[in-house]
Structure formats: C-alpha cells, structure tokens
Amino acid sequence: MKDPVSWEIYLVTDRAFSRGRATLEIVEAAVAGGVSAVQLREKDLDTREFYEEGLRIRDFLRSNGVPLIINDRIDVALALDADGVHLGQSDMPVNVARRILGSDRVIGVSVEKPEHINADAVACANYLAISPVFLTSTKPELDASWGLEGIKRARSLTGLPLVAIGSIKLENASDVIRAGADCIAAVTAIVAADDPREATRLLLEEVRAGKKDRSTKVRNTSLDDPSAC
C-alpha cells in the first residue's frame, strides 16, 4: 500500500481534535477501519517529542503494512525511516526534497491553486493534495477553496494521484471522488469521531461507491514519473 495510486483513506493526525485520546489510539482505530496511509502532523511538538511519537506510530503501522508520512519535517522522516513526507507550499521545494530523500520515498505536495500544479510538482511528487476542497477549521489561514469543480480542473491538469482534503465527511466523500479525486484525507472526520474505527469504515464505503460510479481515467505516466525529477 506504499503506492499512493492504491490509497483510499488518508488519515492526518491532529491532537487538537482528538478529545484527549492518544494519537496512537486514533491511529490504531483508523487502521482497524481500513485506512490506507497515515500522516503524522505534529506542529506543536519539539523535535525530540515528534521523533519519539513517530517511533511508536511507525512501529505499529509497519507491522500492519500501512505507510507513515511525516508532515513537513524531512529530518524527522529520515530519522524514523518513514515511508515519505508531505510538503506545503512554504516547505522545502519538492525537487530539493526529492534529491535528499531519493527515489524510494513518497513525497506529497499540497496544492492550493491550479498554478501549484507545476512542472516540479508533477515531475517530483508521488501525489498532490488538493487543499482545501472545502474551507476547514484545521487550516484557518486558507480563505479560498477548490470545490468540486476545482477537483475536476486539477484532474485535467495531471495524472498524479489526487488526495482531497478539507471538510470532507460522509455526506460529500463520494462526490469528491466522482469529481476526480483518488483518495480522501480526513482529519476531524476520524480524529474527532466518537468511534474512529467506524468513522473510517464508513468513509471507505463512500470512497468505494464514488469510484464505482466514476469511469476509470488513463494516467499519463510519461508526465507523472518522479524518477524524471
């Protein structure tokens, strides 16, 4: 499941919404519910705490065949021997990150507007995160959203796997997939749920329903091969 092409549900952790539960507890429940990948996002921990939290989660995910993606921190990803990193527009340039990480690790890039789907992102990333699809409290600094029409536009610009994030829930998950996303990323829909395992399972059902309804699109692998970076 390391290849983002196969991902369906992507958990992004956020302890601010976990209702006092340990991050590992949330991750364990999400894996039981069928999550495809986990991004560890710890903006408020110092480096040592981030690393130690990452060790616990990495060992659990590795034993279950689920990839661990580290948010922002290439140094922490390397120290943990994580499966990859996720970069925002203000983080390390994706082409530089690819040189540091090599060809075997996954790199995801947040794209907040169509012009972010550029040559470097397409050549060097393994997936693009369309952010936000809808405005969300987890990213209060963003004041514009892609919407469903934006996903369709993003889909027309690249054959890379598209991970959609931003206020995605049961009521709109299948619509997001029908619009062209390959996977949905969930923060509060799982982290803040009464039962994160069941929340993951239900989201997965919606994603699969959306994929069933959507015709398969041919990927342009000549443009979207990170080995060309």
N, C-alpha and C positions, 0 to 999 in steps of 0.2 A: 504493500500500500504506500510505498515511498513516492511513487509517481503521482503527481497531482492530477493527472488525467483521470485517475480512478477515484478521486476523493468525492464525497457527497456532503458530509457534515464536518465542519472545521470549527473546533472549539477554541475560542480566545478567552483565556482566563482573566479575571479581574476581581481581586479580593474585595474591592469596594462594594460589590454587589452580591457577595457570597453568603450574606446573612450569618456571619460568624463561623461558617464552616471552613475547614482547611481546604486549601487548593487541591491537595492530593485526593481528598474525599470527593470533590466535584469531578475531578478527572477520572477517578475510578468508576463513578456512576455513569459518566458520559461514555466511557469505553464499553461498559456493560450494555449501554443503549445502542451502540453501533457507530460511535464517532470514528471518522476517518483519519483525522490528524488533530494535534493539539499545539496551539501557540501559547507559550508561556510569556505573558506580558506582566512585567513587574517594574513599573516606573518609579515606585517609591521605596524599593529595597536598595541597600548598598550592594556593592559587588559581591562581597562575601556571602551575604544572605541570599542574593539571587543565585549564586552558584550552588549553595547548599540546598536550596529549594529545588533547583533544577536537577540535582543529583537524584533526589528521591523520586521525582516525577519521571526522569529519564529511565531509571531502572524499572519502574513499573511499566511504562509504555514499551520499552524494549522487550520485556517479557511477554507482551501482548501483541507485538508486531505493529504498533501504531507509531508513526513518526512524530518526533518532537521538533518543533520550530521555535526558535528564540526570537523574540521581538527586539529589533534594533541592534542588539549587542553582539557583534561579530566575535569579540574576545570571549564572551561567555559561551557562545555556541562552540567555539573551538575547544575551550577548556572542558566542556561537557561532552565533546564528541557528539553533538546533537546532529540531527538529520538536516538541519538547514536554518536559515534566518529569514525574517520578514523585515523589509525596509520601507520606511516612509519617504516622502519627498525631501525631507530635511536631513535624512541619514546619509550614510556612505553611498557615493554613486555606485550604481549597480554594476558597472563594468569593472570598477576597482574591487568591489566585493567579490566578484567572480574570480579575479586574479588571486585574491587572498584565499578564498575557500576552495578553489579548484572546481573541477567539472562534476564531482560526485555528489556534492551537497545541493539541496534545494534552496533556491532563492526566490522569494516572493516580493512583489513591489506593489505598494498602494498607489492607485491612480485616481486622482480626484477630479480630473477633467480630461477631455479627449486628447489634448496635446501631450499629456503624460504618457500616452501610448506611442512612444518614440522609438527610434532605431536602437538605442542602447537597451531600453526595457525589453523590446521584442527579441533582441539578439542574445541577451544575457540572463534573463529571468526564466524561471520554470512555470510561473503562474503570475497573473495580475489580480489584485484585489480591487474590485470596483467599490469605491468608498466615498461617501456613503450612498447606498441606494436610496434610503430614506433618512431624513435627519434623525439623529440619535443623541441621547444624553451622554453616551460614552465618549463622544467626540464633540464637545460643545464648541470647540474652536472652528468647526466647519459650518458654514451658513448656506451652502448650496448642495443639492443632492442630484444624483443621476436620474432617478426614477426608472420606470420600466422602459421607456423609450431610450433612455441613456444606455441601458444594458444592450438593447438592440444595436445601437450605434457602436458601442465598444466591440460587440461580437463581429460587426462588419469590418473592424479595423485590424483584427488579429485572430489567429487560430490558437493562440495560447489558451490554456485553461483559465477560465474566469471564475474567481471566488467572489461572491457578492456579500457585502457586509453593510449593516446599518439598519437597525429597527426591523429586522426580518423575523417573522414569527409564523405560527401555524397558519394564520389567515392569509398570508401573502407568499409563503415559501414556494408553493408550486407555480405561482405566477412569475416569480423571479426566474425560476428555471426555464419556464416556457419562453421567457423573453430572451434567453440566450446564455444565462449563467450555467456553469457546470457543477457548482458546489455552493452551498451557503455557509457563511461563517456566522456563528452565534456567540453572543456574549450573555446578555441578561436572559435571553430565552432559555438558556440552560443554567447559567451560574446562579440566577436568582429564582429558579423554579423550585416549587415545593419538592418535586421529585425529579432531579436532573436526569436520572436514567430514563424515566418515562418521557420526559420532555424531548430527549434526544431521539428516542424511538419514534415518537410521533412526527418530529421534524423529518426524520429519514423517510417515513412513509410519504410525506408530502413531496419531498425531493424526487423520489422514485416515480410518483404519479406524474409530476411535471415532465420528467424525462420520457416517460412512456408516451406522453401527448406530443412531444416535440420531435420533429424529424431530425435524424442524425445529420450533422453538418460535417463536411470534409475539412480536415485540418490541413493548413498549408505548412507542412513540416520544413520546407526549404527556407521559409522566413522565420520560423519559430524554433530553431535548433540552438540551444545555449552553447553547444560546442563551437558555434561560429563566433562567439564573443571574443 
